[in-house]
Amino acid sequence: GPSFTKLYRKVILREIVFFDKREADLEKHGFMRSGRIYITLTDLMRHIGGTMVWGPTAGYLTVERNGVKVRVVPGSATVYVNGEKRSLGRATCRIDSRTFVPIRPMLDLFGVDTDWNRPLHRAFVNTK
């Protein structure tokens, strides 16, 4: 009879975040830490629209969307929104030269809605 070759399929991870009902295309997978979902600040801004600038020193990043300017300090829960000091509740973190941020508090700063679906373990972000 015919010979069969056993094939193994690579497990494809599904992203934990969906933007406007579409699975996020993230350069680095998101993760949960202490009950919060983290994704890279680059991915977050790419999906909601806006700009991101390092500096002028490597000590912080500035992101802007719809007139809201946020200074993010890697490793700190403190951000500055249009110059006003605020807390994200959880610290940002640096992993593999990327700054990961807790998405819900970051999105709240820009007035973007986020819903958590507990049974699916997914965050749904509505940017419109």
Secondary structure, 3 states (H helix, E strand, C coil): CCCCCCCCCCCCCCCCEEECCEECCCCCCCEEECCEEEEEHHHHHHHHCCEEEECCCCCCEEEEECCEEEEECCCCCEEEECCEEEECCCCCEEECCEEEEEHHHHHHHCCCEEEEECCCCEEEEECC
